[in-house]
Amino acid sequence: MRLKVVVHESEDGGYWAEVPALPGCATQGETVPELMSRVEEAIEGWLSVDDADLPDGQVLEIAV
C-alpha cells in the first residue's frame, strides 16, 4: 500500500506529518528520518483493528 504523507515544518523546530487518506493520522519528529519512522508506526496503529471492537461476523484482510 502506498499513501501520501504531507510533511510540515513545526514552528518550534522539527517536523510534523499527516496522512490525508487516514483522518486523524498524524505524528511529529525532530528529524525527517525520525518523522518517517513515526509515520509508519502511526499508519500501522491507525490500520490495526482490535477484533473485540468488531461486531459479530467474519474478519477478512485485503492488500491494496
Distance bins in CASP14 RR format, pairs under 12 A and 6 or more apart:
PFRMAT RR
TARGET T0000
AUTHOR 0000-0000-0000
RMODE 2
METHOD distances of the structure
MODEL  1
1 19 0 0 0 0 0 1 0 0 0 0 0
1 21 0 0 0 0 1 0 0 0 0 0 0
1 22 0 0 0 0 0 1 0 0 0 0 0
1 40 0 0 0 0 0 1 0 0 0 0 0
1 43 0 0 0 0 1 0 0 0 0 0 0
1 44 0 0 0 0 0 1 0 0 0 0 0
1 46 0 0 0 0 0 1 0 0 0 0 0
1 47 0 0 0 0 1 0 0 0 0 0 0
1 61 0 0 0 0 0 1 0 0 0 0 0
1 62 0 0 0 0 0 1 0 0 0 0 0
1 63 1 0 0 1 0 0 0 0 0 0 0
1 64 1 0 1 0 0 0 0 0 0 0 0
2 19 0 0 0 0 0 1 0 0 0 0 0
2 21 0 0 0 0 1 0 0 0 0 0 0
2 43 0 0 0 0 0 1 0 0 0 0 0
2 63 0 0 0 0 0 1 0 0 0 0 0
2 64 0 0 0 0 1 0 0 0 0 0 0
3 17 0 0 0 0 0 1 0 0 0 0 0
3 18 0 0 0 0 0 1 0 0 0 0 0
3 19 1 0 1 0 0 0 0 0 0 0 0
3 20 0 0 0 0 1 0 0 0 0 0 0
3 21 1 0 1 0 0 0 0 0 0 0 0
3 22 1 0 0 1 0 0 0 0 0 0 0
3 25 0 0 0 0 1 0 0 0 0 0 0
3 36 0 0 0 0 0 1 0 0 0 0 0
3 39 0 0 0 0 1 0 0 0 0 0 0
3 40 0 0 0 0 0 1 0 0 0 0 0
3 42 0 0 0 0 0 1 0 0 0 0 0
3 43 1 0 0 1 0 0 0 0 0 0 0
3 44 0 0 0 0 0 1 0 0 0 0 0
3 46 0 0 0 0 0 1 0 0 0 0 0
3 47 0 0 0 0 1 0 0 0 0 0 0
3 64 0 0 0 0 0 1 0 0 0 0 0
4 17 0 0 0 0 0 1 0 0 0 0 0
4 18 0 0 0 0 1 0 0 0 0 0 0
4 19 1 0 0 1 0 0 0 0 0 0 0
4 20 1 0 0 1 0 0 0 0 0 0 0
4 21 1 0 0 1 0 0 0 0 0 0 0
4 22 0 0 0 0 0 1 0 0 0 0 0
4 25 0 0 0 0 0 1 0 0 0 0 0
4 39 0 0 0 0 0 1 0 0 0 0 0
4 43 0 0 0 0 0 1 0 0 0 0 0
5 15 0 0 0 0 0 1 0 0 0 0 0
5 16 0 0 0 0 0 1 0 0 0 0 0
5 17 1 0 1 0 0 0 0 0 0 0 0
5 18 1 0 0 1 0 0 0 0 0 0 0
5 19 1 0 1 0 0 0 0 0 0 0 0
5 20 0 0 0 0 1 0 0 0 0 0 0
5 21 0 0 0 0 1 0 0 0 0 0 0
5 22 0 0 0 0 1 0 0 0 0 0 0
5 25 0 0 0 0 1 0 0 0 0 0 0
5 26 0 0 0 0 1 0 0 0 0 0 0
5 27 0 0 0 0 1 0 0 0 0 0 0
5 32 0 0 0 0 0 1 0 0 0 0 0
5 35 0 0 0 0 1 0 0 0 0 0 0
5 36 1 0 0 1 0 0 0 0 0 0 0
5 37 0 0 0 0 0 1 0 0 0 0 0
5 38 0 0 0 0 0 1 0 0 0 0 0
5 39 1 0 1 0 0 0 0 0 0 0 0
5 40 0 0 0 0 1 0 0 0 0 0 0
5 42 0 0 0 0 1 0 0 0 0 0 0
5 43 0 0 0 0 1 0 0 0 0 0 0
6 15 0 0 0 0 0 1 0 0 0 0 0
6 16 0 0 0 0 1 0 0 0 0 0 0
6 17 1 0 0 1 0 0 0 0 0 0 0
6 18 1 0 1 0 0 0 0 0 0 0 0
6 19 1 0 0 1 0 0 0 0 0 0 0
6 20 1 0 0 1 0 0 0 0 0 0 0
6 21 0 0 0 0 0 1 0 0 0 0 0
6 22 0 0 0 0 0 1 0 0 0 0 0
6 25 0 0 0 0 0 1 0 0 0 0 0
6 26 0 0 0 0 1 0 0 0 0 0 0
6 27 0 0 0 0 0 1 0 0 0 0 0
6 35 0 0 0 0 0 1 0 0 0 0 0
6 39 0 0 0 0 0 1 0 0 0 0 0
7 14 0 0 0 0 0 1 0 0 0 0 0
7 15 1 0 1 0 0 0 0 0 0 0 0
7 16 1 0 0 1 0 0 0 0 0 0 0
7 17 1 0 1 0 0 0 0 0 0 0 0
7 18 0 0 0 0 1 0 0 0 0 0 0
7 19 0 0 0 0 0 1 0 0 0 0 0
7 20 0 0 0 0 0 1 0 0 0 0 0
7 26 0 0 0 0 0 1 0 0 0 0 0
7 27 0 0 0 0 0 1 0 0 0 0 0
7 28 0 0 0 0 0 1 0 0 0 0 0
7 29 0 0 0 0 0 1 0 0 0 0 0
7 31 0 0 0 0 0 1 0 0 0 0 0
7 32 1 0 0 1 0 0 0 0 0 0 0
7 33 0 0 0 0 0 1 0 0 0 0 0
7 34 0 0 0 0 0 1 0 0 0 0 0
7 35 1 0 0 1 0 0 0 0 0 0 0
7 36 0 0 0 0 1 0 0 0 0 0 0
7 38 0 0 0 0 0 1 0 0 0 0 0
7 39 0 0 0 0 1 0 0 0 0 0 0
8 14 0 0 0 0 1 0 0 0 0 0 0
8 15 1 0 0 1 0 0 0 0 0 0 0
8 16 1 0 1 0 0 0 0 0 0 0 0
8 17 1 0 0 1 0 0 0 0 0 0 0
8 18 1 0 0 1 0 0 0 0 0 0 0
8 26 0 0 0 0 1 0 0 0 0 0 0
8 27 0 0 0 0 0 1 0 0 0 0 0
8 28 0 0 0 0 1 0 0 0 0 0 0
8 29 0 0 0 0 0 1 0 0 0 0 0
8 32 0 0 0 0 0 1 0 0 0 0 0
8 35 0 0 0 0 1 0 0 0 0 0 0
9 15 1 0 1 0 0 0 0 0 0 0 0
9 16 0 0 0 0 1 0 0 0 0 0 0
9 17 0 0 0 0 0 1 0 0 0 0 0
9 28 0 0 0 0 0 1 0 0 0 0 0
9 29 0 0 0 0 0 1 0 0 0 0 0
9 30 0 0 0 0 0 1 0 0 0 0 0
9 31 0 0 0 0 0 1 0 0 0 0 0
9 32 0 0 0 0 0 1 0 0 0 0 0
9 35 0 0 0 0 0 1 0 0 0 0 0
10 16 1 0 1 0 0 0 0 0 0 0 0
10 17 0 0 0 0 0 1 0 0 0 0 0
10 26 0 0 0 0 0 1 0 0 0 0 0
10 27 0 0 0 0 0 1 0 0 0 0 0
10 28 1 0 0 1 0 0 0 0 0 0 0
10 29 0 0 0 0 1 0 0 0 0 0 0
10 30 0 0 0 0 1 0 0 0 0 0 0
10 31 0 0 0 0 0 1 0 0 0 0 0
10 32 0 0 0 0 0 1 0 0 0 0 0
10 35 0 0 0 0 1 0 0 0 0 0 0
11 28 0 0 0 0 0 1 0 0 0 0 0
12 28 0 0 0 0 1 0 0 0 0 0 0
12 29 0 0 0 0 0 1 0 0 0 0 0
12 30 0 0 0 0 0 1 0 0 0 0 0
13 28 0 0 0 0 1 0 0 0 0 0 0
13 29 0 0 0 0 1 0 0 0 0 0 0
13 30 1 0 0 1 0 0 0 0 0 0 0
13 31 0 0 0 0 0 1 0 0 0 0 0
13 35 0 0 0 0 0 1 0 0 0 0 0
14 27 0 0 0 0 0 1 0 0 0 0 0
14 28 1 0 0 1 0 0 0 0 0 0 0
14 29 1 0 1 0 0 0 0 0 0 0 0
14 30 1 0 1 0 0 0 0 0 0 0 0
14 31 1 0 0 1 0 0 0 0 0 0 0
14 32 0 0 0 0 1 0 0 0 0 0 0
14 33 0 0 0 0 0 1 0 0 0 0 0
14 34 0 0 0 0 1 0 0 0 0 0 0
14 35 1 0 0 1 0 0 0 0 0 0 0
14 38 0 0 0 0 0 1 0 0 0 0 0
15 26 0 0 0 0 0 1 0 0 0 0 0
15 27 0 0 0 0 1 0 0 0 0 0 0
15 28 1 0 0 1 0 0 0 0 0 0 0
15 29 1 0 1 0 0 0 0 0 0 0 0
15 30 1 0 0 1 0 0 0 0 0 0 0
15 31 1 0 0 1 0 0 0 0 0 0 0
15 32 1 0 0 1 0 0 0 0 0 0 0
15 33 0 0 0 0 0 1 0 0 0 0 0
15 34 0 0 0 0 1 0 0 0 0 0 0
15 35 1 0 1 0 0 0 0 0 0 0 0
15 36 0 0 0 0 1 0 0 0 0 0 0
15 37 0 0 0 0 0 1 0 0 0 0 0
15 38 0 0 0 0 1 0 0 0 0 0 0
15 39 0 0 0 0 1 0 0 0 0 0 0
16 25 0 0 0 0 0 1 0 0 0 0 0
16 26 1 0 0 1 0 0 0 0 0 0 0
16 27 1 0 0 1 0 0 0 0 0 0 0
16 28 1 0 1 0 0 0 0 0 0 0 0
16 29 1 0 0 1 0 0 0 0 0 0 0
16 30 0 0 0 0 0 1 0 0 0 0 0
16 32 0 0 0 0 0 1 0 0 0 0 0
16 34 0 0 0 0 0 1 0 0 0 0 0
16 35 1 0 0 1 0 0 0 0 0 0 0
16 38 0 0 0 0 1 0 0 0 0 0 0
16 39 0 0 0 0 1 0 0 0 0 0 0
16 42 0 0 0 0 0 1 0 0 0 0 0
17 24 0 0 0 0 0 1 0 0 0 0 0
17 25 0 0 0 0 1 0 0 0 0 0 0
17 26 1 0 0 1 0 0 0 0 0 0 0
17 27 1 0 0 1 0 0 0 0 0 0 0
17 28 1 0 0 1 0 0 0 0 0 0 0
17 29 0 0 0 0 1 0 0 0 0 0 0
17 32 0 0 0 0 1 0 0 0 0 0 0
17 34 0 0 0 0 0 1 0 0 0 0 0
17 35 1 0 1 0 0 0 0 0 0 0 0
17 36 1 0 0 1 0 0 0 0 0 0 0
17 37 0 0 0 0 0 1 0 0 0 0 0
17 38 1 0 0 1 0 0 0 0 0 0 0
17 39 1 0 1 0 0 0 0 0 0 0 0
17 40 0 0 0 0 0 1 0 0 0 0 0
17 41 0 0 0 0 0 1 0 0 0 0 0
17 42 0 0 0 0 1 0 0 0 0 0 0
17 43 0 0 0 0 0 1 0 0 0 0 0
18 24 1 0 0 1 0 0 0 0 0 0 0
18 25 1 0 0 1 0 0 0 0 0 0 0
18 26 1 0 1 0 0 0 0 0 0 0 0
18 27 0 0 0 0 1 0 0 0 0 0 0
18 28 0 0 0 0 0 1 0 0 0 0 0
18 35 0 0 0 0 0 1 0 0 0 0 0
18 38 0 0 0 0 0 1 0 0 0 0 0
18 39 0 0 0 0 1 0 0 0 0 0 0
18 42 0 0 0 0 1 0 0 0 0 0 0
18 43 0 0 0 0 0 1 0 0 0 0 0
18 46 0 0 0 0 0 1 0 0 0 0 0
19 25 1 0 1 0 0 0 0 0 0 0 0
19 26 1 0 0 1 0 0 0 0 0 0 0
19 27 0 0 0 0 1 0 0 0 0 0 0
19 35 0 0 0 0 0 1 0 0 0 0 0
19 36 0 0 0 0 0 1 0 0 0 0 0
19 38 0 0 0 0 0 1 0 0 0 0 0
19 39 1 0 0 1 0 0 0 0 0 0 0
19 40 0 0 0 0 0 1 0 0 0 0 0
19 41 0 0 0 0 0 1 0 0 0 0 0
19 42 1 0 0 1 0 0 0 0 0 0 0
19 43 1 0 0 1 0 0 0 0 0 0 0
19 44 0 0 0 0 0 1 0 0 0 0 0
19 45 0 0 0 0 0 1 0 0 0 0 0
19 46 1 0 0 1 0 0 0 0 0 0 0
19 47 0 0 0 0 0 1 0 0 0 0 0
20 26 0 0 0 0 1 0 0 0 0 0 0
20 43 0 0 0 0 0 1 0 0 0 0 0
21 43 0 0 0 0 1 0 0 0 0 0 0
21 46 0 0 0 0 1 0 0 0 0 0 0
21 47 0 0 0 0 0 1 0 0 0 0 0
21 64 0 0 0 0 0 1 0 0 0 0 0
22 39 0 0 0 0 0 1 0 0 0 0 0
22 42 0 0 0 0 1 0 0 0 0 0 0
22 43 1 0 0 1 0 0 0 0 0 0 0
22 44 0 0 0 0 0 1 0 0 0 0 0
22 45 0 0 0 0 1 0 0 0 0 0 0
22 46 1 0 1 0 0 0 0 0 0 0 0
22 47 1 0 0 1 0 0 0 0 0 0 0
22 48 0 0 0 0 0 1 0 0 0 0 0
23 46 0 0 0 0 1 0 0 0 0 0 0
24 42 0 0 0 0 1 0 0 0 0 0 0
24 43 0 0 0 0 0 1 0 0 0 0 0
24 45 0 0 0 0 0 1 0 0 0 0 0
24 46 1 0 0 1 0 0 0 0 0 0 0
25 38 0 0 0 0 0 1 0 0 0 0 0
25 39 0 0 0 0 1 0 0 0 0 0 0
25 40 0 0 0 0 0 1 0 0 0 0 0
25 41 0 0 0 0 0 1 0 0 0 0 0
25 42 1 0 1 0 0 0 0 0 0 0 0
25 43 1 0 0 1 0 0 0 0 0 0 0
25 44 0 0 0 0 0 1 0 0 0 0 0
25 45 0 0 0 0 1 0 0 0 0 0 0
25 46 1 0 1 0 0 0 0 0 0 0 0
25 47 0 0 0 0 1 0 0 0 0 0 0
25 48 0 0 0 0 0 1 0 0 0 0 0
26 35 0 0 0 0 0 1 0 0 0 0 0
26 38 0 0 0 0 1 0 0 0 0 0 0
26 39 0 0 0 0 1 0 0 0 0 0 0
26 41 0 0 0 0 0 1 0 0 0 0 0
26 42 1 0 0 1 0 0 0 0 0 0 0
26 43 0 0 0 0 0 1 0 0 0 0 0
26 46 0 0 0 0 1 0 0 0 0 0 0
27 34 0 0 0 0 1 0 0 0 0 0 0
27 35 1 0 0 1 0 0 0 0 0 0 0
27 36 0 0 0 0 1 0 0 0 0 0 0
27 37 0 0 0 0 1 0 0 0 0 0 0
27 38 1 0 1 0 0 0 0 0 0 0 0
27 39 1 0 1 0 0 0 0 0 0 0 0
27 40 0 0 0 0 1 0 0 0 0 0 0
27 41 1 0 0 1 0 0 0 0 0 0 0
27 42 1 0 1 0 0 0 0 0 0 0 0
27 43 0 0 0 0 1 0 0 0 0 0 0
27 44 0 0 0 0 0 1 0 0 0 0 0
27 45 0 0 0 0 0 1 0 0 0 0 0
27 46 0 0 0 0 0 1 0 0 0 0 0
28 34 0 0 0 0 1 0 0 0 0 0 0
28 35 1 0 0 1 0 0 0 0 0 0 0
28 36 0 0 0 0 0 1 0 0 0 0 0
28 37 0 0 0 0 0 1 0 0 0 0 0
28 38 1 0 0 1 0 0 0 0 0 0 0
28 39 0 0 0 0 1 0 0 0 0 0 0
28 41 0 0 0 0 0 1 0 0 0 0 0
28 42 0 0 0 0 1 0 0 0 0 0 0
29 35 1 0 1 0 0 0 0 0 0 0 0
29 36 0 0 0 0 1 0 0 0 0 0 0
29 37 0 0 0 0 1 0 0 0 0 0 0
29 38 1 0 1 0 0 0 0 0 0 0 0
29 39 0 0 0 0 1 0 0 0 0 0 0
29 41 0 0 0 0 0 1 0 0 0 0 0
29 42 0 0 0 0 0 1 0 0 0 0 0
30 37 0 0 0 0 0 1 0 0 0 0 0
30 38 0 0 0 0 0 1 0 0 0 0 0
31 37 0 0 0 0 1 0 0 0 0 0 0
31 38 0 0 0 0 0 1 0 0 0 0 0
32 38 0 0 0 0 0 1 0 0 0 0 0
32 39 0 0 0 0 0 1 0 0 0 0 0
33 39 0 0 0 0 0 1 0 0 0 0 0
33 40 0 0 0 0 0 1 0 0 0 0 0
34 40 0 0 0 0 0 1 0 0 0 0 0
34 41 0 0 0 0 0 1 0 0 0 0 0
35 41 0 0 0 0 0 1 0 0 0 0 0
35 42 0 0 0 0 0 1 0 0 0 0 0
36 42 0 0 0 0 0 1 0 0 0 0 0
36 43 0 0 0 0 0 1 0 0 0 0 0
37 43 0 0 0 0 0 1 0 0 0 0 0
37 44 0 0 0 0 0 1 0 0 0 0 0
38 44 0 0 0 0 0 1 0 0 0 0 0
38 45 0 0 0 0 0 1 0 0 0 0 0
39 45 0 0 0 0 0 1 0 0 0 0 0
39 46 0 0 0 0 0 1 0 0 0 0 0
40 46 0 0 0 0 0 1 0 0 0 0 0
40 47 0 0 0 0 0 1 0 0 0 0 0
41 47 0 0 0 0 0 1 0 0 0 0 0
41 48 0 0 0 0 0 1 0 0 0 0 0
42 48 0 0 0 0 0 1 0 0 0 0 0
47 61 0 0 0 0 0 1 0 0 0 0 0
47 62 0 0 0 0 0 1 0 0 0 0 0
47 63 0 0 0 0 0 1 0 0 0 0 0
47 64 0 0 0 0 0 1 0 0 0 0 0
48 54 0 0 0 0 0 1 0 0 0 0 0
48 61 0 0 0 0 0 1 0 0 0 0 0
49 55 0 0 0 0 0 1 0 0 0 0 0
49 59 1 0 0 1 0 0 0 0 0 0 0
49 60 0 0 0 0 0 1 0 0 0 0 0
49 61 0 0 0 0 1 0 0 0 0 0 0
50 59 0 0 0 0 0 1 0 0 0 0 0
51 57 0 0 0 0 0 1 0 0 0 0 0
51 58 0 0 0 0 0 1 0 0 0 0 0
51 59 1 0 0 1 0 0 0 0 0 0 0
51 61 0 0 0 0 0 1 0 0 0 0 0
52 59 0 0 0 0 0 1 0 0 0 0 0
53 59 0 0 0 0 0 1 0 0 0 0 0
54 60 0 0 0 0 0 1 0 0 0 0 0
END
